[in-house]
Amino acid sequence: MTEEVVPRYRLMIRDLPYTERPRERLRSYGASALSNVELVAILLRTGMEGESVLEMATRLLSRFRGLGGIARATFNELCREKGISEAKACQMLAALELGRRLVSLQPEDRPTIRSPRDVANLLMGEMGFLEREHLRVVLLNTRNQVMGISEIYVGNVSGAVVRAAEVLRPAVMENCSSIILVHNHPSGDPMPSADDVRVTEQVVEAGKLLDIEVLDHIILGQQRFLSLKEKGLGFT
């Protein structure tokens, strides 16, 4: 009897639902929502005949025993891997080096927030033209230096779906003394809605209980922005 050969299932990006593809998930939920395999796959961009880019990313992570191993690999070691061109090796090593440099930034190199315009200058270029609303939290230390920026929600920013606990969680985890809420209006008009004000009030009150000060809520439009704190909305 001839043994039946069962074809191996291949994980192809084109077979995934559109919203579950790595680039679409990054666009919708932020890079932090992606797995290491998905992030590496985005850097590699394409696979090769007989191996999808997701399979190639999985193989590399296994071969080098994780991101740390890839970061320690030399250019030549990466190029010796099947399907890894010089361009792919350069992209991988450059991205990992940027990560290393970001982690090693000295406090004096971190952006300092002194006004709503500083927040707008930091995020307007990226968020001002997004097609969906994104709610992010700028994490600050006691000197108002940016410790990080966390994506909280993608969709309509309303009190019905945005929970204060989720907004404040990154600040609690990073032991931040203050935060600034930022979200965009795809319409281009930064005028706040009643929901925007309600979300602000909820987060401000919850922050008081946790000793986390909400300094402002900035709404970004297309080349325009608005500070709810300056307008006296949501802050008492």
N, C-alpha and C positions, 0 to 999 in steps of 0.2 A: 504494500500500500504506500502510495506517495504521500508524504507529509504535506499538508496544506500550508502554504506560506501566507501568513497574514501581513498585509502591507502595514508598515509603520506609519502612524499618524504624525503628520508634520504640522507644527504650530506656525501658521502663516499669518502675518498681520492682516492681509486682505480677507482672511476668513473670520476675523473678529468683527463684532458689530462696530459700526463707525465710532460710536461714543466710547468704546472700550479700547481703542487703539492708543498707543503710548502718547503720541503727540496731542491727540484730542483730549486725553485725560489730563495731560499737563496744562493745556490751555484752559480747561474747565475747572480743575481742582488745585492747580499749582504743582510745582516739582516735588514738593514734600509728600504728595500722595502716591508717587510712583515707587515701584520696587527697584532694587538695584539692577535687575535684569532689564527692566523697561528703560531706565536712564542710560544704561550702557548701549542698549539697542538704538536709542535716539542719537547717540554720539556716532555709532557705526553707520547709521543711515540705511545701509543695504546689506543683504546677506550675499550668498553666492549660490551657484547651481547645486542643488542637493541639500542646502542648509539655509533656513530662513534667518533673518537678522536676530530674531528672538532666540533661536537655537544657538547662533553664534555667540550671542551675549552670555547665554547660560554656560556654554562650553568654556569661554574665557574666564568667567568667574570661578568655575570649578577647577580649571587648569592652574590658575594662580592663587586659588584659595581665598577668593574675596577681593574687594576693592583695594585693600591694603597691599595685597600681592601684586595687583596690576600697577599700582602707584610706584612700587619698588622695582618693577621690571624696567629693563633698558629698552631703548628704541629698537635695537637689533633683536632682542628677545621677542618683542611683540611682532616684529616683521616676520619672524620665523614661524609664527602661527598661521595655519592654513586660512586663507581668505583675508588676512590682515595686510592691506597695502601700506605703503609709507604714509599716505594721506590719512588712513584710519589710525595708524599708530600715533601720528602727530596730533590728531584731534583728541585721542584718549589722554595722552600725556599732558597736553596743554590744559585740558579741563581739570584733571586731577591736580596739576600744579596751581591753578587758580584757586582751587579749594584749599590747598595747603596755605597759600598766601593769605586767603581770607581769614582762616582760623588764627594765623599768626599776627594779624593786624594789632598794632599797639593801640591803647585807648585813645591816644591823641590823633590817630588816623581815622577814627570813626566820625561819621557826620554828626554834627550837633544841631539840635532843633531849637531855634530861638523865636520862630514866628510861624504862622500858618503857611507863609510863602516858602519857607524852608521845606516843609512837608510836600507842598505842591511841586517844588523843583525836584524833589527826590523821586516822586512817583508819577508825575503828570505824563512824562514821555511814554511810560509803559501802560498806564491805566486809562489815559484820557480818551483812547480810541477803541477800547474793548467793546465787543458787541453785547456782552451780558454784564450785569452788575456783579462786582467783586467786592466783598468786604474784607479788609485787611486790618491788622493791628500793628502799629509801630511800637516796639518795645524799647523803653528808655531806662537808663540808669539814673542815679541821683544828680548827675551833671547834665542831664538831658542829651546824652550821647546815644545814638542808635545802637542797640544791642542785637536787633534782628527785626524782621518783618514777617508776620505769619498770616497766611491766607486762612480765613475763617469760614467764608461762605461764598457760593456762587449762585446767583439767582436774584429774585426780588428781595431786597433787604427790608424786611418787615418784622414787626414785633411778633407776628404769628409764627414765624419760622426761626428767627434768630434768638438763641437763648443766651442770656448774660453769662451763664457759667461757661459756655463754649468760647465766648469772646475773651473772658478773663483767664481761661486755662493756661495759655502760653505764658502770660505774665507771672502766674503762680509757679509754673514749672521752672522759669528762668529767674525767679526771685527779683522781678523788676519793680521799681518803686512807682512807675507811672507809665501810661500808655496813651496813644492817640489813635482814634478810630479813623479809617479812611475808606471811602467807597466811591465808586464812579457812577455817573449817570450816562448811559449810552446815548441818550437823546442829545447830549452836549450841553444841556441846561443844568447848572449846579444848584438851582433852587431846591430847598429841602421839602419833602413831603411830610404829612402828618406822621407817617410811619417812621421816617428818618428821625424825627424829634422824639417819638415814643421809644425807639430803640436806644437812643442816646440817654434818655432819662432812666431807663431800666439798668443800663450798664453803669452809669454814674452812681446810682444808689447801691448796686451790688458791689461796686468797687470800694465804696466807703466801708462796707462790712469786712472787706479783705485787706483794708489799708493800702489799696492800689488807687492812685489818683488818675482819673480820666482827664487829661489836659484839654482835649479838644476832639471834635469830630469834623473832619474835612471832607467835603464833597467835591469831586473832580468832574469837570465837564471837558469840553474840547477847548483847550487853551484858556480855560476859566476855572476858578475854584471859589468855594465859599466855606467860611468857618462858622459852625453853629455856635461856638463859644463867643465869637465876636458879635453875633447877631442876638445873643442872649436866649438861644433856643436849646432846651434840654438840660441846661445847667442852672442850678439854683444856689 
